[in-house]
Amino acid sequence: LPEDLRRSITDDFRELGELGGKHFYEFQLRDRLNEPVLTQWNPWGQRIDHIEVSPLWKEAEALTARKGLVAVAYEQKSGALSRVHQFALNYLVQPSLDVYSCPLAMTDGAARSLLSLGNQQLIDHALPHLTSRDPATFWTSGQWMTERTGGSDVGLTLTEARQSPEGWRLYGTKWFTSATTAQMALTLARPQGNGPGGKGLALFFVETRDAAGKLNHIQINRLKDKMGTRKVPTAELTLEGTLATPVAGLTDGIRNMAMMLNVTRTWNAMGATWSMRRALALAHDYAKRRVQFGAPLSEKPLHVDTLAGLEAEFQAGFLLAFRGVELLGKLETRTATEQEQLLQRLVTPLAKLTTGRQVVHVTSEVTESFGGAGYVEDTGLPRIQADAQVLSIWEGTTNVLSLDALRALAKEGTLEAYFHEVEGRLSKVTDVGLRPCVKTAHDALEHARVWVSSAMANPTTMEAGARRFSLTLGRTLELALLSEHAQWCLDHGHGPRTRAAARRFRQNGVDLIQDEIDLDDSRLLG
């Protein structure tokens, strides 16, 4: 951030840091056993389907509105850096808000989708609520896509939209709807008469309740019993004539979701980042307090070495996630160059899939670093690990995002934009101690270039290697960003710590591509 901008918002950062490190952290520990409760019937036998969320979630909603945790991105007082401003605020407090980031990601995605699709009536009606700073008028949004037929292949959607005298009505079952207490949702349905597949789907706007507070012909069948994110009220819904409004025509629903996914995947990458940071903050603190065999763990070489490897992963993921945030902000303010637009389309899935794998690894190792205490629920540590696992699943699994990265590369100029990004950052690195990092990144870059050129001739090989290839692209960009930042730190008097992170990250492994994949062996084992 420019110095004047950073100085103007530092007090906000400090306030949220203090809330995240004390008030909400302690609240979170006290609130640990509270989970959403579904009451389907009132004492008089009437169907009400009321979900009561945890006390922390109620306070988190008010905080979100007051501090503009969504609004900052749309007020755009920080120009093209408004997204960086917004996610810095969220980074500081979200680790203590019990995954309240889930409805915020979908709220943000809904707001951006409405704006990008240009339905002025819906923009005028919903956007002031989605970006409100008043807790009394603030709305969250759901995202109802997943059905029994599957998650990522939304072209299999069975929900049907039928015209009625009152407007479009939706019929079907949504198998997995997060943040079901939201005031609105965006959902996919197939208008009657439309053909199969994604082309025949339309994106619909739904208000979940009418003016009297009654559910909009929606039945909540049950809350999901999940491994993690247990504070998030995820439910199975049956739509029984739910009134809905088409957002942008009656076809191309999946294509019209593109901007929503841009936003929610960016939130996912940032969620991985702040989850790693919280886990490591606790692990570093514990290492100073826990004495074993005559000395604190922070003085034990093996323990220190283990945490160092995790810290390097976090720092690399932090920079990649915020690069995705920066590109999103430029795209939204129309200040992105053509090259940056191409890069953004690739960096978004790369940041999501790469940090999604990193956070699972880091939080698992942190849990282990506490020994038996890490496995005991009332320490709060198992929750961090269980919640982290969702970040490699929501908004597209690692494999799905790898294929999405390949689709992004199919657009002419995208691979060149990526190479330019990596090489441009490496060109700024002059420190002798960082030369091995520069060489490793260049070697990985060249290996990726050679592999993708040869794999294009064989679609099966390309798909089988997509995960390793995409992770290599993600980790190579992380190493380039980390090396560049390490050089900046050295040049500006911030010391060698980031250089140490770059060097350790390089040793953790960057190039994961395998030139020879034995597909017969894969079939036998898979």
Disulfide bonds with the S-S distance in Angstrom:
none
